[in-house]
Amino acid sequence: ELLTINETHESELYWALRGAGGGLFVIVTEFKFRLVKSPSLVTSFSAIWYSNATKLVMQRYQSLLFDDKTLNLSDNIFVSMNVNNFYVEILIIYFGIELEELNKTISLLLATLPTSNQINVHQRDWLTFFYERSTVNAGGNPQQLLLENLTYPTSYFKAKHLFYDQPISDHSLDQFIDRLALGDGQIYLEFSPWDGYLSRVPVNKTAFPHRHYKFGIQFMIFWNDEQDEKEQLNLLNQRCIELDECLLSYASTTIN
């Protein structure tokens, strides 16, 4: 039986498909999306520290983002901290034209965090930004590349999400950094604020149970088809378990 579902027709099934289980309930044969106007300009700011500053950057980043009175991000700003064995990066993406809000956020971060080893600022139109942030990066015209049916390089990864609502302790950070150092750069984590706009989406709109947590951690491990897949999986799964143990006491249920 073919059904057309939306907010008014088969509304419970529609709600479930938007976050409660994906393809567990039905087989979706067609989607209809409501498009929104894209921003005309995107500005990105990134600051990079070498691995010897990992703990200090993570401590100050957490303390800043857990202080709602100090840093109150609008819906136009996205902030994340990316961590691997070689460096720490804090990335700010601003979807707007008036730069006063962005400059204020950057100034606050620079005043709170240690001096970085590298700073980059870029402005792009929306399509170029989307192209550069996607996995399509073969050179040429962005419009043409995004519309063509490209063959991507083969790569593999395992990902897990953690959600937590308090800063990670210094002791757990030490354990985390020690375990991270055992990797060879294939382990990658992204720490992102998980409140803001998402916390204001009504429960009856999207079946997402983690909206009340302060932070999300996307934990990823990568390998490629030139390596021994079984050996890499065993090694990386062990690293995943070890790092998970460092953070799990502060996190909610994980999602694979």
C-alpha positions in Angstrom: 0.0 0.0 0.0 1.3 3.4 -1.0 0.8 6.2 1.5 1.4 10.0 1.3 2.3 11.2 4.8 2.8 14.7 6.2 2.0 16.7 9.3 -1.7 16.3 8.8 -2.0 12.9 7.1 -0.6 9.9 9.1 1.0 12.5 11.4 2.3 9.9 13.9 4.2 8.0 11.2 5.5 11.3 9.8 6.8 12.3 13.3 8.5 8.9 13.7 10.2 9.0 10.3 11.7 12.4 11.1 13.9 11.0 13.9 12.6 8.0 15.7 13.7 5.2 13.4 14.3 6.2 9.8 13.5 3.1 7.7 12.3 0.9 10.5 8.6 1.6 9.9 8.1 1.9 6.2 10.0 1.9 2.9 10.2 5.5 1.7 10.0 5.7 -2.1 9.9 9.5 -2.5 10.6 12.6 -0.5 9.3 16.1 -1.0 11.4 18.9 0.6 10.5 22.4 1.4 13.5 24.6 0.4 14.7 27.6 2.3 16.6 30.6 1.0 20.3 30.1 1.3 22.5 32.9 2.8 24.3 35.0 0.3 27.6 35.0 2.2 29.3 32.6 4.5 32.3 33.6 6.7 34.5 31.0 8.4 37.1 31.5 11.1 39.4 28.7 12.3 42.2 28.7 14.9 44.6 25.7 15.1 46.8 24.6 18.0 49.4 21.8 17.9 48.8 18.7 20.1 50.8 20.0 23.1 48.0 22.5 23.7 45.1 20.0 23.4 44.2 19.9 27.1 44.3 23.7 27.7 42.2 24.4 24.6 39.6 21.8 25.5 39.4 23.1 29.1 38.9 26.7 28.1 36.6 25.8 25.2 34.3 23.9 27.6 34.3 26.6 30.3 33.4 29.2 27.7 30.6 27.3 26.1 29.1 26.2 29.4 28.9 29.8 30.5 25.6 31.0 28.9 26.1 34.5 30.3 29.4 34.9 28.5 28.8 33.3 25.2 25.2 33.5 23.8 25.3 32.2 20.2 22.7 33.2 17.8 21.2 30.9 15.1 23.5 32.4 12.5 26.7 31.1 14.2 28.0 27.5 14.3 30.9 26.7 16.6 32.8 23.4 16.8 36.0 22.0 18.2 37.8 19.3 16.1 40.4 17.1 17.8 42.8 14.5 16.6 46.3 13.3 17.4 48.1 16.1 15.6 46.1 19.3 16.3 43.1 21.0 17.8 40.9 23.3 15.6 38.1 25.6 16.7 35.9 26.5 13.8 33.3 29.3 13.6 30.9 29.5 10.7 28.8 32.6 10.3 25.8 32.7 8.0 25.2 36.4 7.6 26.3 39.7 6.1 26.6 41.9 9.2 29.9 40.9 10.8 29.6 42.6 14.2 28.2 39.5 15.9 31.0 37.3 14.4 33.7 39.7 15.3 32.4 39.8 18.9 32.4 36.0 19.1 36.0 35.7 17.7 37.3 38.4 20.1 35.8 36.5 23.0 37.4 33.2 21.9 40.8 34.8 21.3 40.7 36.4 24.7 39.8 33.1 26.4 41.9 30.6 24.5 45.8 30.3 24.4 47.6 31.9 21.5 47.0 29.7 18.4 49.6 28.4 15.9 47.5 29.3 12.9 44.4 31.4 12.1 42.4 31.4 8.9 39.5 33.6 7.8 37.6 33.0 4.6 34.4 34.5 3.0 32.6 32.6 0.2 29.2 32.6 -1.5 26.9 29.8 -0.3 27.4 27.4 -3.2 31.2 27.6 -3.0 31.1 27.0 0.7 28.8 24.0 0.3 31.1 22.6 -2.4 34.2 23.0 -0.3 32.6 21.5 2.8 31.3 18.4 0.9 33.4 15.4 -0.1 33.3 16.7 -3.7 36.7 18.3 -4.2 38.1 17.4 -7.6 38.6 20.9 -9.0 36.5 22.6 -11.6 33.3 24.5 -11.6 31.3 23.9 -8.3 27.9 24.0 -9.9 28.8 21.4 -12.6 30.6 19.1 -10.1 27.7 19.1 -7.6 25.2 18.3 -10.4 27.2 15.5 -12.0 27.1 11.9 -10.8 30.6 11.7 -9.5 32.5 8.6 -8.3 34.0 9.2 -4.9 37.2 7.7 -3.6 36.6 4.6 -1.5 37.0 5.2 2.2 35.6 3.7 5.4 34.8 5.0 8.8 32.9 4.1 12.0 31.1 6.9 13.9 29.5 7.2 17.3 27.7 10.0 19.0 28.0 10.9 22.7 25.8 13.5 24.4 26.7 15.2 27.7 25.6 18.1 29.9 28.6 18.9 32.0 32.3 19.7 31.3 34.7 16.8 31.2 37.0 16.7 34.2 40.7 17.4 34.1 41.4 13.7 35.0 39.3 12.4 32.2 40.8 14.9 29.8 44.3 13.5 30.7 43.1 10.0 30.1 41.4 11.0 26.8 44.6 12.7 25.5 46.8 9.8 26.5 44.5 7.4 24.6 44.3 9.7 21.6 48.1 9.8 21.4 48.1 6.1 20.8 46.4 6.6 17.4 48.1 7.7 14.2 45.7 10.5 13.2 42.9 8.3 12.0 40.8 9.1 15.1 38.8 12.3 14.8 36.4 13.9 17.2 34.1 16.9 16.8 32.7 18.7 19.9 29.6 20.8 19.0 27.1 22.8 21.1 23.8 20.8 21.1 21.4 23.5 22.4 20.6 26.7 20.6 18.0 26.3 17.9 17.7 22.6 18.2 16.7 22.9 21.9 13.8 25.1 20.8 12.3 22.7 18.2 9.1 21.4 19.8 9.1 17.7 20.8 6.0 17.0 18.6 8.0 18.2 15.5 11.0 15.9 15.6 11.6 12.6 17.5 15.0 13.5 18.8 15.5 12.5 22.5 18.9 14.2 23.1 17.8 17.8 22.6 18.2 18.7 26.3 22.0 17.8 26.4 24.5 20.6 26.2 27.1 19.0 23.9 27.4 16.4 21.2 30.6 14.6 20.4 30.9 12.9 17.0 33.6 10.3 17.4 35.0 8.9 14.1 37.7 6.5 13.1 38.8 6.2 9.5 40.7 3.7 7.3 41.0 3.2 3.5 40.9 0.3 1.1 44.7 0.1 0.8 45.0 -1.2 4.4 44.2 -4.5 5.9 40.5 -3.9 6.8 40.2 -6.6 9.4 43.4 -5.5 11.2 42.5 -1.9 11.1 38.9 -2.5 12.4 40.3 -4.5 15.3 42.8 -1.7 16.2 40.4 1.2 15.7 37.5 -0.5 17.6 39.9 -1.0 20.5 40.8 2.7 20.4 37.1 3.5 20.2 36.4 1.5 23.4 39.3 3.1 25.2 38.4 6.7 24.4 34.7 5.9 25.1 35.6 4.8 28.6 37.3 8.1 29.2 34.2 10.1 28.4 31.3 7.7 29.1 30.8 8.7 32.7 29.9 12.2 31.4 27.8 11.1 28.5 24.3 9.9 27.8 23.5 6.9 25.7 25.7 6.5 22.7 24.4 6.1 19.1 26.4 4.1 16.6 
